[in-house]
């Protein structure tokens, strides 16, 4: 059936007794704290970025930081990687244990990942964004501020980081943090896969209101609705596949597209 944390899955409920008890030994307050940790790290990264603009004398440092979400997103990734290393070490395993795929060939996961991208990106990203636009702003193409979320004009260093570094780290870290680590533990804690999907998916979507954070009520609701379907789909698909690799590949492709479509070259 596959592996979780390098332990063979069983046919009963997905986890051997030893693994289930180890997951349940983690205090719920810690798990829920980790659910919001990525959001807080994104916000903190933007605070630091805005602080740099403030020191440079920018009259609107917070809004000036918004287009740099690819940059301060990596700050959140570094924080999440350190958290994963710490908590996995306490369990006697490592990040690489979450990545194991058994004997499944790479080409199969590449095909699955590409297929998921071709299916999900047009519907769950573009289609849902248009729907959220209409529901919240009453138009297909709302004015969200040129140069903030789209049409971003970045300096060469930030452009290079966005195109060649950010998505490599972000997609792998986000998938590993929510699906590889949090989902199995909430599944074992609650005993129900659908509850774990709902919890992880909700907070996965919620993270995006802090990435980037713009203090506007309509924007915050719109941003959450924009990512709620894909936030729920990712843990649902992980529950079906029980491995990260094809989802990371699909995520890479979605994030590459997201960067290219939002930058003005």
N, C-alpha and C positions, 0 to 999 in steps of 0.2 A: 504493500500500500504506500510505501514511502517512509521518510524519516522526519522526525522533529527533534532538533538538538542532538542529532546523531544517534537517536534511539528509535528502533523499529516500531512503527505504528501497529496497533492491534485492530482486529475487526470489531471489538466491542464498542468503544466510544472514541477511538482515535489515539488513546494514550495508555501505555502500560501503567499499572498501579504506582510504580516508583516515580514515574515522571509526573503523573497527575498529582500525587501528594507533594512533590517538590514544588510544583506550580502553585498549589493551594496554600503552601506555607508562606508564600509572599503576602505581606499585608496588603489588603485592598487599598488602603490609603496611599501606599507606594505606587501601586498600579495606576490609580487615578491621577496621582501626581505626575507620573510619566506621560499620561494621556495629554496633559496640558503643558508638559515641559517643552515640547517642540514649538508650540504657539508662543510661549514666553520667550524662548530663545530667539525666535524670529523678531518679536517685538523689541527685545533688547538689542539685537543686531541693528535694527532700524534706529533705535535711540542713539547708538554709538555713531552711526552714519550721519544722522541729523546733527549730532554734537560736533562732528568734524566740519560740517557746513556752517554751523553757528560760529565756530572759532575762525572760520574764513570770512566771516562777516556777511553771510547770505541773509537777506531780509526775511526769507521764509524757509528756514532750514529743514523743517519737517517735510514740506512738500517737495523740497529739492532732493530729499533722500528717497522719495517714492520710486523713481525710475531705476534705482540701483538695487532692486529686490533680488536680482541674481547674485549680487555681491554679498549683501548681508545674509542671504539665504545660506551661503557657505559657512558663515559663523554659526548658524543654527545646526548645520550638519556636523561640524566639529564637536559642538556640545553634545549632540545625540550620540555620536560615536563614542565619546568618553563615557557617557552614561551606560551605553550598552556594554562596553568593556568592563566597567565596574560591576554591574549587576550580574552579567554572565559569569564573571570570574567567581562571584560568590556562589554560583550554581555549579561551578566546576567545569564550565565549557567556554567557548569563544564564539565570536561572530562567525567564523568560518564554519562552525557546526550548524549554524542556521542556514548556511548556503548549500549544504549537501543535497545532491539530487539522485544518489544511488547510481544505477547503471543506465540511466536515461541519456541518450546521446544528445550532444549539443545542438545538432541540426534540427532535432525535433522541437526543442524549446525555442530555437530561432524562428521556426515556422509558426509555432503557436504565438510567440510574441508579436511577430509581424501581423499575423491574422487578427489578433486582439486589437492592435493599433488601427488597422484598416476598418475594423468594425466599431470600435469605441470612440475614436477621435471625431469622426463626422457626427455621430449621434450624441454621445455622452458629453462631449466638450462643445463642439460648434453648435449643435442643435439645442442643447440645454442652455447655452449662453444666450442664444436668440430668444428662447422662451423666457428666461429670466429678465432679459432686456424689456420684453413686452409687459411682463407681469409687474415689474417694479417701476420702470420708467415710461411705459406706454408707447414705446417705439422700438423698432428693430435695431436702430443705430443711435443709442443715447450718447450725449456729449459727456464723457467721463474725464475730460481734460486732456488735450493733446500733449503727448510727451510723457504722460504719467504711466499708464498701463500699456498703451500702444503708441507707435510712432516715437519710441524713445531714442533720443540722441545721446549716446554715451561716448566718453573719451576712449581712446584706443585701448588702454589697459583694461577698462571695464568691458569693452566690446569683446576683447580676446577672452577674458574670463568667462563671459556669458556664453560664448560660442564653443569653447573648447574645454572648460573646466567645470563650470557650475553644474550642468546637467548630468555629467558623469557621476559626480558625488551625490547630488541631490536625489536623483531617482533611486539609486542603490540604497542610500541611507534611509530615505522615507519609507521605502518598501520593507526594508529590514526592520526598522523601528516599529512600525505599525503592524505589519503582517507577520514578520519573522519572530518578533519578540512579544508584543502585546496581545495579538490575537490568540495564540495558543494558550496563554495564561488566563485570559478572560474566558476562553472556552472551557478550560479545566475548572476555573473558579465557579462559573455559573452552571456548568453541565449542559449548556445549550449552545449549539453553534449559531443559531439565528440571533441570540442575545449578544454574543461576541461580535457578530457582524454589525449589529445595530450600534453597539457602544463604540467600537473602533471606527466604524464608518462615520458616525456623527462627529467625533472629535477630529478625524482626518479632514473632514470638510470645514469644521470650525477653524482649524489651523489657518486656512487660506484668508480669513478676514484680517489676519495679522501679517499677511504676506502679499502685498504690503498693507499696512494699516493706514487708512484714511479716515479721519474723524467725521464721518457723515453717515447718518442713520440709513438712508436709502442704499448707499454703497455697501454697507456692512451686510444688510439683508440680501442684496443682490449677489454679493461675493459668496455668501454661504450657500444660497440656492444654486449658484453656478457650479459649485463643486460637490454638492450633496450626492447626486447620482453616482459620479465616479468614485467618491469617497466610500459609498456603500458597495459599489461593484468590486472594488479591489479586494477587500477582505472576503467577499462572497466567492470570487474567483480563486483566491488562495485556499479557501475551505474546500473547493472542488479539486484543485490541482495538488495541493499540499507541497508546493515547492516555489521558491522565490524567482528562480532564473527566468522563466518566460514572462513573468510580470515585470521584472526589472527591465527586460528587453523592450517590452511594450511601453513601459514608462519612459525609458530613454527616448524612444521615437516621439512620444507625445511632448516631452519637454524640449527636444530639439525643435520640433515644429512650433512650440510655444514661443521660444526665443526668436526664431527667424521671423515669425509673424508679428512680433511686437517691437522689433527694432527697426529704426530708420537708417538704412545704410547710405 
